[in-house]
């Protein structure tokens, strides 16, 4: 299983929580009510990608941590 680098653009995030509902072990809301990554290995790759796709403002990016290759978008 490859390691993922997951980032949330805090300037884009509106705190819709769609990513939290999909990948509860990976994302959580921070003190400002925006999504943050709490455990990059918390959910499987397919679940993390589904969560990123569900973001209404496209604030989540996913890369292969080893190669830097973009996984999503």
Rosetta blueprint (number, residue, H / E / L):
1 X L
2 X L
3 X L
4 X E
5 X E
6 X E
7 X E
8 X E
9 X L
10 X L
11 X L
12 X L
13 X L
14 X L
15 X L
16 X L
17 X L
18 X H
19 X H
20 X H
21 X H
22 X H
23 X L
24 X L
25 X L
26 X L
27 X E
28 X E
29 X E
30 X L
31 X L
32 X L
33 X L
34 X L
35 X E
36 X E
37 X E
38 X L
39 X L
40 X L
41 X L
42 X L
43 X L
44 X L
45 X H
46 X H
47 X H
48 X H
49 X H
50 X H
51 X H
52 X H
53 X H
54 X H
55 X L
56 X L
57 X L
58 X L
59 X L
60 X E
61 X E
62 X E
63 X E
64 X E
65 X L
66 X L
67 X L
68 X L
69 X L
70 X E
71 X E
72 X E
73 X L
